Amino acid sequence: MPDERPRSLCVFCRLHPVEDAWRPFCSERCKLQDLARWADGSYQVAGETVADADDDESENPSSEK
Ligand SMILES: [Zn+2]
């Protein structure tokens, strides 16, 4: 039986094995990019508050300006 088990892959790039120093990432680069993704807001789930301001009649398909 194999003595060494496969190492987990980086949770960000899913390409490189995780380095202990950067768990659960493979490198500092992936760690920073993952953090930046959250800070950037591109990964947000409920980020439509801005569009809601002009969304009063969005449920009415016959609304015309
Ligand atoms: Zn990575």
N, CA, C, O and the ligand as a Tripos MOL2 file, in Angstrom:
@<TRIPOS>MOLECULE
protein
  261   259    66     0     0
PROTEIN
NO_CHARGES

@<TRIPOS>ATOM
      1 N           0.8580   -1.2060    0.0000 N.3       1 MET1
      2 CA          0.0000    0.0000    0.0000 C.3       1 MET1
      3 C           0.8880    1.2480    0.0000 C.2       1 MET1
      4 O           2.0010    1.2500    0.5260 O.2       1 MET1
      5 N           0.3710    2.2680   -0.5890 N.am      2 PRO2
      6 CA          1.1670    3.5130   -0.6630 C.3       2 PRO2
      7 C           1.3990    4.0960    0.7080 C.2       2 PRO2
      8 O           0.4890    4.1570    1.5350 O.2       2 PRO2
      9 N           2.5840    4.5100    0.9370 N.am      3 ASP3
     10 CA          2.9560    5.0280    2.2460 C.3       3 ASP3
     11 C           2.5870    6.4940    2.3860 C.2       3 ASP3
     12 O           2.2450    6.9660    3.4700 O.2       3 ASP3
     13 N           2.6640    7.2050    1.2680 N.am      4 GLU4
     14 CA          2.3930    8.6380    1.3250 C.3       4 GLU4
     15 C           1.0130    8.9320    0.7360 C.2       4 GLU4
     16 O           0.7030    8.5200   -0.3820 O.2       4 GLU4
     17 N           0.2190    9.6250    1.4790 N.am      5 ARG5
     18 CA         -1.1100    9.9910    0.9680 C.3       5 ARG5
     19 C          -1.0000   11.2810    0.1540 C.2       5 ARG5
     20 O          -0.1280   12.1100    0.4130 O.2       5 ARG5
     21 N          -1.8750   11.4460   -0.8190 N.am      6 PRO6
     22 CA         -1.8430   12.6750   -1.6240 C.3       6 PRO6
     23 C          -2.1560   13.8920   -0.7750 C.2       6 PRO6
     24 O          -3.0440   13.8710    0.0770 O.2       6 PRO6
     25 N          -1.4200   14.9330   -1.0250 N.am      7 ARG7
     26 CA         -1.6360   16.1610   -0.2540 C.3       7 ARG7
     27 C          -2.8480   16.9100   -0.7980 C.2       7 ARG7
     28 O          -3.2010   16.7850   -1.9710 O.2       7 ARG7
     29 N          -3.4560   17.6650    0.0510 N.am      8 SER8
     30 CA         -4.6190   18.4470   -0.3680 C.3       8 SER8
     31 C          -4.1960   19.5330   -1.3460 C.2       8 SER8
     32 O          -3.0850   20.0590   -1.2940 O.2       8 SER8
     33 N          -5.1140   19.8420   -2.2260 N.am      9 LEU9
     34 CA         -4.8100   20.8920   -3.1900 C.3       9 LEU9
     35 C          -5.1810   22.2530   -2.6330 C.2       9 LEU9
     36 O          -6.0380   22.3750   -1.7580 O.2       9 LEU9
     37 N          -4.5310   23.2530   -3.1480 N.am     10 CYS10
     38 CA         -4.8050   24.6260   -2.7580 C.3      10 CYS10
     39 C          -6.2880   24.9320   -2.9530 C.2      10 CYS10
     40 O          -6.8610   24.6190   -3.9970 O.2      10 CYS10
     41 N          -6.8970   25.5360   -1.9550 N.am     11 VAL11
     42 CA         -8.3240   25.7970   -2.0330 C.3      11 VAL11
     43 C          -8.6380   26.9090   -3.0250 C.2      11 VAL11
     44 O          -9.7910   27.0950   -3.4150 O.2      11 VAL11
     45 N          -7.6090   27.6450   -3.4310 N.am     12 PHE12
     46 CA         -7.8480   28.7620   -4.3460 C.3      12 PHE12
     47 C          -7.6640   28.3410   -5.7980 C.2      12 PHE12
     48 O          -8.5770   28.4960   -6.6100 O.2      12 PHE12
     49 N          -6.5050   27.8170   -6.1270 N.am     13 CYS13
     50 CA         -6.2180   27.4990   -7.5230 C.3      13 CYS13
     51 C          -6.5320   26.0420   -7.8420 C.2      13 CYS13
     52 O          -6.7120   25.6840   -9.0060 O.2      13 CYS13
     53 N          -6.5970   25.2180   -6.8310 N.am     14 ARG14
     54 CA         -6.9070   23.8050   -7.0310 C.3      14 ARG14
     55 C          -5.9210   23.1400   -7.9800 C.2      14 ARG14
     56 O          -6.2480   22.1590   -8.6480 O.2      14 ARG14
     57 N          -4.7280   23.6770   -8.0310 N.am     15 LEU15
     58 CA         -3.7330   23.1390   -8.9560 C.3      15 LEU15
     59 C          -2.5130   22.6110   -8.2330 C.2      15 LEU15
     60 O          -1.9340   21.5980   -8.6260 O.2      15 LEU15
     61 N          -2.1280   23.2990   -7.1800 N.am     16 HIS16
     62 CA         -0.8880   22.9520   -6.5130 C.3      16 HIS16
     63 C          -1.1750   22.4130   -5.1140 C.2      16 HIS16
     64 O          -2.1560   22.8060   -4.4820 O.2      16 HIS16
     65 N          -0.3330   21.5310   -4.6420 N.am     17 PRO17
     66 CA         -0.5110   20.9820   -3.2980 C.3      17 PRO17
     67 C          -0.3270   22.0490   -2.2380 C.2      17 PRO17
     68 O           0.4420   22.9960   -2.4070 O.2      17 PRO17
     69 N          -1.0380   21.8800   -1.1580 N.am     18 VAL18
     70 CA         -0.9910   22.8650   -0.0780 C.3      18 VAL18
     71 C           0.3710   22.8610    0.5980 C.2      18 VAL18
     72 O           0.9330   21.8080    0.8990 O.2      18 VAL18
     73 N           0.8790   24.0390    0.8250 N.am     19 GLU19
     74 CA          2.1090   24.1850    1.6040 C.3      19 GLU19
     75 C           1.7310   24.4460    3.0570 C.2      19 GLU19
     76 O           0.8200   25.2220    3.3490 O.2      19 GLU19
     77 N           2.4370   23.7930    3.9450 N.am     20 ASP20
     78 CA          2.1040   23.9440    5.3590 C.3      20 ASP20
     79 C           2.1620   25.3950    5.8110 C.2      20 ASP20
     80 O           1.4010   25.8230    6.6780 O.2      20 ASP20
     81 N           3.0780   26.1410    5.2080 N.am     21 ALA21
     82 CA          3.2640   27.5280    5.6200 C.3      21 ALA21
     83 C           2.0800   28.3960    5.2090 C.2      21 ALA21
     84 O           1.8340   29.4470    5.8000 O.2      21 ALA21
     85 N           1.3390   27.9390    4.1750 N.am     22 TRP22
     86 CA          0.2700   28.7820    3.6350 C.3      22 TRP22
     87 C          -1.0810   28.0840    3.6630 C.2      22 TRP22
     88 O          -2.0010   28.4740    2.9430 O.2      22 TRP22
     89 N          -1.2010   27.0700    4.4760 N.am     23 ARG23
     90 CA         -2.4740   26.3750    4.5420 C.3      23 ARG23
     91 C          -3.6460   27.3250    4.6940 C.2      23 ARG23
     92 O          -3.5380   28.3060    5.4290 O.2      23 ARG23
     93 N          -4.7560   27.0710    4.0280 N.am     24 PRO24
     94 CA         -4.9600   25.9410    3.0960 C.3      24 PRO24
     95 C          -4.5980   26.3020    1.6590 C.2      24 PRO24
     96 O          -5.2070   25.7910    0.7190 O.2      24 PRO24
     97 N          -3.6300   27.1620    1.4850 N.am     25 PHE25
     98 CA         -3.2480   27.5770    0.1330 C.3      25 PHE25
     99 C          -1.8960   26.9730   -0.2280 C.2      25 PHE25
    100 O          -1.1990   26.4120    0.6180 O.2      25 PHE25
    101 N          -1.5460   27.1020   -1.4940 N.am     26 CYS26
    102 CA         -0.2820   26.5370   -1.9490 C.3      26 CYS26
    103 C           0.8390   27.5540   -1.8430 C.2      26 CYS26
    104 O           2.0180   27.2000   -1.8630 O.2      26 CYS26
    105 N           0.4660   28.8140   -1.7310 N.am     27 SER27
    106 CA          1.4950   29.8500   -1.7080 C.3      27 SER27
    107 C           0.9100   31.1370   -1.1510 C.2      27 SER27
    108 O          -0.3040   31.2790   -1.0030 O.2      27 SER27
    109 N           1.7930   32.0610   -0.8480 N.am     28 GLU28
    110 CA          1.3240   33.3550   -0.3550 C.3      28 GLU28
    111 C           0.4780   34.0460   -1.4130 C.2      28 GLU28
    112 O          -0.4790   34.7580   -1.1080 O.2      28 GLU28
    113 N           0.8540   33.8190   -2.6570 N.am     29 ARG29
    114 CA          0.1500   34.4700   -3.7510 C.3      29 ARG29
    115 C          -1.3210   34.0710   -3.7570 C.2      29 ARG29
    116 O          -2.1990   34.9250   -3.8770 O.2      29 ARG29
    117 N          -1.5840   32.8010   -3.6310 N.am     30 CYS30
    118 CA         -2.9690   32.3420   -3.6400 C.3      30 CYS30
    119 C          -3.7050   32.8450   -2.4010 C.2      30 CYS30
    120 O          -4.8840   33.1920   -2.4750 O.2      30 CYS30
    121 N          -3.0250   32.8830   -1.2840 N.am     31 LYS31
    122 CA         -3.6580   33.3620   -0.0660 C.3      31 LYS31
    123 C          -4.0800   34.8180   -0.2210 C.2      31 LYS31
    124 O          -5.1960   35.1930    0.1390 O.2      31 LYS31
    125 N          -3.1840   35.6260   -0.7540 N.am     32 LEU32
    126 CA         -3.4820   37.0450   -0.9280 C.3      32 LEU32
    127 C          -4.5990   37.2380   -1.9450 C.2      32 LEU32
    128 O          -5.4630   38.0990   -1.7800 O.2      32 LEU32
    129 N          -4.5700   36.4400   -2.9820 N.am     33 GLN33
    130 CA         -5.6090   36.5810   -4.0070 C.3      33 GLN33
    131 C          -6.9690   36.1930   -3.4500 C.2      33 GLN33
    132 O          -7.9880   36.7940   -3.7920 O.2      33 GLN33
    133 N          -6.9750   35.1930   -2.5970 N.am     34 ASP34
    134 CA         -8.2410   34.7890   -2.0060 C.3      34 ASP34
    135 C          -8.7790   35.8800   -1.0990 C.2      34 ASP34
    136 O          -9.9730   36.1800   -1.1150 O.2      34 ASP34
    137 N          -7.9050   36.4670   -0.3180 N.am     35 LEU35
    138 CA         -8.3240   37.5630    0.5580 C.3      35 LEU35
    139 C          -8.7710   38.7630   -0.2630 C.2      35 LEU35
    140 O          -9.7580   39.4210    0.0690 O.2      35 LEU35
    141 N          -8.0450   39.0410   -1.3250 N.am     36 ALA36
    142 CA         -8.3760   40.1790   -2.1760 C.3      36 ALA36
    143 C          -9.7290   39.9700   -2.8270 C.2      36 ALA36
    144 O         -10.4770   40.9240   -3.0380 O.2      36 ALA36
    145 N         -10.0390   38.7410   -3.1420 N.am     37 ARG37
    146 CA        -11.3200   38.4560   -3.7740 C.3      37 ARG37
    147 C         -12.4660   38.8460   -2.8530 C.2      37 ARG37
    148 O         -13.4750   39.3950   -3.2950 O.2      37 ARG37
    149 N         -12.2980   38.5540   -1.5640 N.am     38 TRP38
    150 CA        -13.3400   38.9210   -0.6020 C.3      38 TRP38
    151 C         -13.3900   40.4290   -0.4130 C.2      38 TRP38
    152 O         -14.4630   41.0300   -0.3870 O.2      38 TRP38
    153 N         -12.2160   41.0280   -0.2810 N.am     39 ALA39
    154 CA        -12.1570   42.4640   -0.0470 C.3      39 ALA39
    155 C         -12.6890   43.2360   -1.2480 C.2      39 ALA39
    156 O         -13.2710   44.3110   -1.1050 O.2      39 ALA39
    157 N         -12.4820   42.6780   -2.4170 N.am     40 ASP40
    158 CA        -12.9070   43.3400   -3.6400 C.3      40 ASP40
    159 C         -14.4300   43.3770   -3.7460 C.2      40 ASP40
    160 O         -14.9890   44.2780   -4.3710 O.2      40 ASP40
    161 N         -15.0900   42.4150   -3.1450 N.am     41 GLY41
    162 CA        -16.5410   42.3860   -3.2080 C.3      41 GLY41
    163 C         -17.0620   41.6040   -4.3970 C.2      41 GLY41
    164 O         -18.2730   41.4700   -4.5720 O.2      41 GLY41
    165 N         -16.1660   41.0890   -5.2080 N.am     42 SER42
    166 CA        -16.5950   40.3390   -6.3770 C.3      42 SER42
    167 C         -17.1380   38.9770   -5.9840 C.2      42 SER42
    168 O         -17.7220   38.2610   -6.7980 O.2      42 SER42
    169 N         -16.9340   38.6380   -4.7320 N.am     43 TYR43
    170 CA        -17.3520   37.3090   -4.2920 C.3      43 TYR43
    171 C         -18.5440   37.4130   -3.3440 C.2      43 TYR43
    172 O         -18.9360   36.4280   -2.7180 O.2      43 TYR43
    173 N         -19.1080   38.5970   -3.2440 N.am     44 GLN44
    174 CA        -20.1760   38.7920   -2.2920 C.3      44 GLN44
    175 C         -21.4590   38.0970   -2.7550 C.2      44 GLN44
    176 O         -21.6870   37.9190   -3.9520 O.2      44 GLN44
    177 N         -22.2650   37.7200   -1.8110 N.am     45 VAL45
    178 CA        -23.4840   36.9850   -2.1280 C.3      45 VAL45
    179 C         -24.6550   37.9420   -2.3050 C.2      45 VAL45
    180 O         -25.3840   37.8760   -3.2950 O.2      45 VAL45
    181 N         -24.8260   38.8350   -1.3270 N.am     46 ALA46
    182 CA        -25.9320   39.7830   -1.4020 C.3      46 ALA46
    183 C         -25.3870   41.1770   -1.6470 C.2      46 ALA46
    184 O         -25.2860   41.9820   -0.7200 O.2      46 ALA46
    185 N         -25.0410   41.4600   -2.8710 N.am     47 GLY47
    186 CA        -24.4410   42.7530   -3.1570 C.3      47 GLY47
    187 C         -25.2600   43.5470   -4.1530 C.2      47 GLY47
    188 O         -24.7000   44.2170   -5.0200 O.2      47 GLY47
    189 N         -26.5790   43.4820   -4.0410 N.am     48 GLU48
    190 CA        -27.4290   44.1850   -4.9990 C.3      48 GLU48
    191 C         -28.1290   45.3570   -4.3600 C.2      48 GLU48
    192 O         -29.1510   45.8270   -4.8610 O.2      48 GLU48
    193 N         -27.5850   45.8350   -3.2520 N.am     49 THR49
    194 CA        -28.2370   46.9270   -2.5380 C.3      49 THR49
    195 C         -28.2260   48.1970   -3.3760 C.2      49 THR49
    196 O         -29.1310   49.0230   -3.2570 O.2      49 THR49
    197 N         -27.2220   48.3620   -4.2140 N.am     50 VAL50
    198 CA        -27.1250   49.5560   -5.0390 C.3      50 VAL50
    199 C         -28.2190   49.5460   -6.1090 C.2      50 VAL50
    200 O         -28.8500   50.5690   -6.3720 O.2      50 VAL50
    201 N         -28.4310   48.4020   -6.7110 N.am     51 ALA51
    202 CA        -29.4180   48.2990   -7.7690 C.3      51 ALA51
    203 C         -30.8300   48.3920   -7.2100 C.2      51 ALA51
    204 O         -31.7590   48.7780   -7.9200 O.2      51 ALA51
    205 N         -30.9900   48.0400   -5.9450 N.am     52 ASP52
    206 CA        -32.3160   48.0520   -5.3430 C.3      52 ASP52
    207 C         -32.8880   49.4630   -5.2720 C.2      52 ASP52
    208 O         -34.1040   49.6320   -5.1920 O.2      52 ASP52
    209 N         -32.0410   50.4600   -5.3000 N.am     53 ALA53
    210 CA        -32.5080   51.8320   -5.1920 C.3      53 ALA53
    211 C         -33.4340   52.1780   -6.3610 C.2      53 ALA53
    212 O         -34.3420   52.9970   -6.2190 O.2      53 ALA53
    213 N         -33.2030   51.5590   -7.4980 N.am     54 ASP54
    214 CA        -34.0120   51.8590   -8.6850 C.3      54 ASP54
    215 C         -34.7830   50.6160   -9.1230 C.2      54 ASP54
    216 O         -34.9640   50.3450  -10.3100 O.2      54 ASP54
    217 N         -35.2180   49.8910   -8.1300 N.am     55 ASP55
    218 CA        -35.8160   48.5980   -8.4270 C.3      55 ASP55
    219 C         -37.2680   48.5480   -7.9590 C.2      55 ASP55
    220 O         -37.8080   47.4690   -7.7140 O.2      55 ASP55
    221 N         -37.8930   49.7040   -7.8370 N.am     56 ASP56
    222 CA        -39.2510   49.7570   -7.3030 C.3      56 ASP56
    223 C         -40.2610   49.0530   -8.2020 C.2      56 ASP56
    224 O         -41.1450   48.3440   -7.7200 O.2      56 ASP56
    225 N         -40.1270   49.2500   -9.4900 N.am     57 GLU57
    226 CA        -41.1300   48.7130  -10.4080 C.3      57 GLU57
    227 C         -40.5690   47.5820  -11.2710 C.2      57 GLU57
    228 O         -41.0600   47.3090  -12.3670 O.2      57 GLU57
    229 N         -39.5420   46.9430  -10.7530 N.am     58 SER58
    230 CA        -38.9040   45.8820  -11.5360 C.3      58 SER58
    231 C         -39.8460   44.6990  -11.7000 C.2      58 SER58
    232 O         -39.6800   43.8920  -12.6150 O.2      58 SER58
    233 N         -40.8290   44.5930  -10.8230 N.am     59 GLU59
    234 CA        -41.7620   43.4650  -10.9130 C.3      59 GLU59
    235 C         -42.8810   43.7570  -11.9060 C.2      59 GLU59
    236 O         -43.6980   42.8870  -12.2080 O.2      59 GLU59
    237 N         -42.9120   44.9770  -12.4050 N.am     60 ASN60
    238 CA        -43.9490   45.3490  -13.3540 C.3      60 ASN60
    239 C         -43.3560   45.4410  -14.7710 C.2      60 ASN60
    240 O         -42.7130   46.4390  -15.0950 O.2      60 ASN60
    241 N         -43.5560   44.4430  -15.6040 N.am     61 PRO61
    242 CA        -42.9410   44.4340  -16.9270 C.3      61 PRO61
    243 C         -43.4650   45.5230  -17.8500 C.2      61 PRO61
    244 O         -42.8450   45.8180  -18.8720 O.2      61 PRO61
    245 N         -44.5930   46.1190  -17.5060 N.am     62 SER62
    246 CA        -45.1780   47.1260  -18.4020 C.3      62 SER62
    247 C         -44.7380   48.5320  -18.0320 C.2      62 SER62
    248 O         -45.2250   49.5060  -18.6070 O.2      62 SER62
    249 N         -43.8110   48.6500  -17.0680 N.am     63 SER63
    250 CA        -43.3740   49.9830  -16.6660 C.3      63 SER63
    251 C         -42.5510   50.6220  -17.7640 C.2      63 SER63
    252 O         -41.5740   50.0470  -18.2440 O.2      63 SER63
    253 N         -42.9520   51.8040  -18.1520 N.am     64 GLU64
    254 CA        -42.2200   52.5220  -19.1970 C.3      64 GLU64
    255 C         -41.8280   53.9080  -18.7010 C.2      64 GLU64
    256 O         -42.4830   54.4650  -17.8190 O.2      64 GLU64
    257 N         -40.7910   54.4490  -19.2500 N.am     65 LYS65
    258 CA        -40.3780   55.7880  -18.8550 C.3      65 LYS65
    259 C         -40.6870   56.7700  -19.9820 C.2      65 LYS65
    260 O         -40.4160   57.9640  -19.8530 O.2      65 LYS65
    261 ZN         -2.8160   27.9150   -5.1370 Zn       66 ZN66
@<TRIPOS>BOND
     1     1     2 1
     2     2     3 1
     3     3     4 2
     4     3     5 am
     5     5     6 1
     6     6     7 1
     7     7     8 2
     8     7     9 am
     9     9    10 1
    10    10    11 1
    11    11    12 2
    12    11    13 am
    13    13    14 1
    14    14    15 1
    15    15    16 2
    16    15    17 am
    17    17    18 1
    18    18    19 1
    19    19    20 2
    20    19    21 am
    21    21    22 1
    22    22    23 1
    23    23    24 2
    24    23    25 am
    25    25    26 1
    26    26    27 1
    27    27    28 2
    28    27    29 am
    29    29    30 1
    30    30    31 1
    31    31    32 2
    32    31    33 am
    33    33    34 1
    34    34    35 1
    35    35    36 2
    36    35    37 am
    37    37    38 1
    38    38    39 1
    39    39    40 2
    40    39    41 am
    41    41    42 1
    42    42    43 1
    43    43    44 2
    44    43    45 am
    45    45    46 1
    46    46    47 1
    47    47    48 2
    48    47    49 am
    49    49    50 1
    50    50    51 1
    51    51    52 2
    52    51    53 am
    53    53    54 1
    54    54    55 1
    55    55    56 2
    56    55    57 am
    57    57    58 1
    58    58    59 1
    59    59    60 2
    60    59    61 am
    61    61    62 1
    62    62    63 1
    63    63    64 2
    64    63    65 am
    65    65    66 1
    66    66    67 1
    67    67    68 2
    68    67    69 am
    69    69    70 1
    70    70    71 1
    71    71    72 2
    72    71    73 am
    73    73    74 1
    74    74    75 1
    75    75    76 2
    76    75    77 am
    77    77    78 1
    78    78    79 1
    79    79    80 2
    80    79    81 am
    81    81    82 1
    82    82    83 1
    83    83    84 2
    84    83    85 am
    85    85    86 1
    86    86    87 1
    87    87    88 2
    88    87    89 am
    89    89    90 1
    90    90    91 1
    91    91    92 2
    92    91    93 am
    93    93    94 1
    94    94    95 1
    95    95    96 2
    96    95    97 am
    97    97    98 1
    98    98    99 1
    99    99   100 2
   100    99   101 am
   101   101   102 1
   102   102   103 1
   103   103   104 2
   104   103   105 am
   105   105   106 1
   106   106   107 1
   107   107   108 2
   108   107   109 am
   109   109   110 1
   110   110   111 1
   111   111   112 2
   112   111   113 am
   113   113   114 1
   114   114   115 1
   115   115   116 2
   116   115   117 am
   117   117   118 1
   118   118   119 1
   119   119   120 2
   120   119   121 am
   121   121   122 1
   122   122   123 1
   123   123   124 2
   124   123   125 am
   125   125   126 1
   126   126   127 1
   127   127   128 2
   128   127   129 am
   129   129   130 1
   130   130   131 1
   131   131   132 2
   132   131   133 am
   133   133   134 1
   134   134   135 1
   135   135   136 2
   136   135   137 am
   137   137   138 1
   138   138   139 1
   139   139   140 2
   140   139   141 am
   141   141   142 1
   142   142   143 1
   143   143   144 2
   144   143   145 am
   145   145   146 1
   146   146   147 1
   147   147   148 2
   148   147   149 am
   149   149   150 1
   150   150   151 1
   151   151   152 2
   152   151   153 am
   153   153   154 1
   154   154   155 1
   155   155   156 2
   156   155   157 am
   157   157   158 1
   158   158   159 1
   159   159   160 2
   160   159   161 am
   161   161   162 1
   162   162   163 1
   163   163   164 2
   164   163   165 am
   165   165   166 1
   166   166   167 1
   167   167   168 2
   168   167   169 am
   169   169   170 1
   170   170   171 1
   171   171   172 2
   172   171   173 am
   173   173   174 1
   174   174   175 1
   175   175   176 2
   176   175   177 am
   177   177   178 1
   178   178   179 1
   179   179   180 2
   180   179   181 am
   181   181   182 1
   182   182   183 1
   183   183   184 2
   184   183   185 am
   185   185   186 1
   186   186   187 1
   187   187   188 2
   188   187   189 am
   189   189   190 1
   190   190   191 1
   191   191   192 2
   192   191   193 am
   193   193   194 1
   194   194   195 1
   195   195   196 2
   196   195   197 am
   197   197   198 1
   198   198   199 1
   199   199   200 2
   200   199   201 am
   201   201   202 1
   202   202   203 1
   203   203   204 2
   204   203   205 am
   205   205   206 1
   206   206   207 1
   207   207   208 2
   208   207   209 am
   209   209   210 1
   210   210   211 1
   211   211   212 2
   212   211   213 am
   213   213   214 1
   214   214   215 1
   215   215   216 2
   216   215   217 am
   217   217   218 1
   218   218   219 1
   219   219   220 2
   220   219   221 am
   221   221   222 1
   222   222   223 1
   223   223   224 2
   224   223   225 am
   225   225   226 1
   226   226   227 1
   227   227   228 2
   228   227   229 am
   229   229   230 1
   230   230   231 1
   231   231   232 2
   232   231   233 am
   233   233   234 1
   234   234   235 1
   235   235   236 2
   236   235   237 am
   237   237   238 1
   238   238   239 1
   239   239   240 2
   240   239   241 am
   241   241   242 1
   242   242   243 1
   243   243   244 2
   244   243   245 am
   245   245   246 1
   246   246   247 1
   247   247   248 2
   248   247   249 am
   249   249   250 1
   250   250   251 1
   251   251   252 2
   252   251   253 am
   253   253   254 1
   254   254   255 1
   255   255   256 2
   256   255   257 am
   257   257   258 1
   258   258   259 1
   259   259   260 2
@<TRIPOS>SUBSTRUCTURE
     1 MET1         2 RESIDUE 1 A MET
     2 PRO2         6 RESIDUE 1 A PRO
     3 ASP3        10 RESIDUE 1 A ASP
     4 GLU4        14 RESIDUE 1 A GLU
     5 ARG5        18 RESIDUE 1 A ARG
     6 PRO6        22 RESIDUE 1 A PRO
     7 ARG7        26 RESIDUE 1 A ARG
     8 SER8        30 RESIDUE 1 A SER
     9 LEU9        34 RESIDUE 1 A LEU
    10 CYS10       38 RESIDUE 1 A CYS
    11 VAL11       42 RESIDUE 1 A VAL
    12 PHE12       46 RESIDUE 1 A PHE
    13 CYS13       50 RESIDUE 1 A CYS
    14 ARG14       54 RESIDUE 1 A ARG
    15 LEU15       58 RESIDUE 1 A LEU
    16 HIS16       62 RESIDUE 1 A HIS
    17 PRO17       66 RESIDUE 1 A PRO
    18 VAL18       70 RESIDUE 1 A VAL
    19 GLU19       74 RESIDUE 1 A GLU
    20 ASP20       78 RESIDUE 1 A ASP
    21 ALA21       82 RESIDUE 1 A ALA
    22 TRP22       86 RESIDUE 1 A TRP
    23 ARG23       90 RESIDUE 1 A ARG
    24 PRO24       94 RESIDUE 1 A PRO
    25 PHE25       98 RESIDUE 1 A PHE
    26 CYS26      102 RESIDUE 1 A CYS
    27 SER27      106 RESIDUE 1 A SER
    28 GLU28      110 RESIDUE 1 A GLU
    29 ARG29      114 RESIDUE 1 A ARG
    30 CYS30      118 RESIDUE 1 A CYS
    31 LYS31      122 RESIDUE 1 A LYS
    32 LEU32      126 RESIDUE 1 A LEU
    33 GLN33      130 RESIDUE 1 A GLN
    34 ASP34      134 RESIDUE 1 A ASP
    35 LEU35      138 RESIDUE 1 A LEU
    36 ALA36      142 RESIDUE 1 A ALA
    37 ARG37      146 RESIDUE 1 A ARG
    38 TRP38      150 RESIDUE 1 A TRP
    39 ALA39      154 RESIDUE 1 A ALA
    40 ASP40      158 RESIDUE 1 A ASP
    41 GLY41      162 RESIDUE 1 A GLY
    42 SER42      166 RESIDUE 1 A SER
    43 TYR43      170 RESIDUE 1 A TYR
    44 GLN44      174 RESIDUE 1 A GLN
    45 VAL45      178 RESIDUE 1 A VAL
    46 ALA46      182 RESIDUE 1 A ALA
    47 GLY47      186 RESIDUE 1 A GLY
    48 GLU48      190 RESIDUE 1 A GLU
    49 THR49      194 RESIDUE 1 A THR
    50 VAL50      198 RESIDUE 1 A VAL
    51 ALA51      202 RESIDUE 1 A ALA
    52 ASP52      206 RESIDUE 1 A ASP
    53 ALA53      210 RESIDUE 1 A ALA
    54 ASP54      214 RESIDUE 1 A ASP
    55 ASP55      218 RESIDUE 1 A ASP
    56 ASP56      222 RESIDUE 1 A ASP
    57 GLU57      226 RESIDUE 1 A GLU
    58 SER58      230 RESIDUE 1 A SER
    59 GLU59      234 RESIDUE 1 A GLU
    60 ASN60      238 RESIDUE 1 A ASN
    61 PRO61      242 RESIDUE 1 A PRO
    62 SER62      246 RESIDUE 1 A SER
    63 SER63      250 RESIDUE 1 A SER
    64 GLU64      254 RESIDUE 1 A GLU
    65 LYS65      258 RESIDUE 1 A LYS
    66 ZN66       261 GROUP 0 **** ****
